[in-house]
């Protein structure tokens, strides 16, 4: 939505991961991000990429990085 913007932006999403996923490892699919990102789940870095605007962001979330049946917070810093 900001075609001429060149800089950084923060995105935040809160959501509940179903209790049925307790003990499972998860995969976070963010899609393509122009240009770099730092991605945090519940305040901990789960992945980052730099200068890979043409690649899908795929981060693996281990079972101890999320709260099943409770509120989780995803924060992504994007810089282009």
C-alpha positions, 0 to 999 in steps of 0.5 A: 500500500506504500509504493514509494516508501523506502524504510522500516515498518513494524507489523504485529498480530496476536492470535491463539494457537489451538491446544491440540497443537501442544507438543508439535513443531510448527511452520510459519509461512510469511510469503515474500517480503521486500527486502529484509525482515526480523520476525519475533514470536512472543518476544523471541527472534524466530528468523530473519532474512536480508535482501531476499525479496524474491523468496518466501519466508519460512520459519520453523517454530519449535514446540517450546516457542509458542503457547498452545491454547493461549495468546501468542504475539507475532511481530515482524520488522520489515525494512526495504 
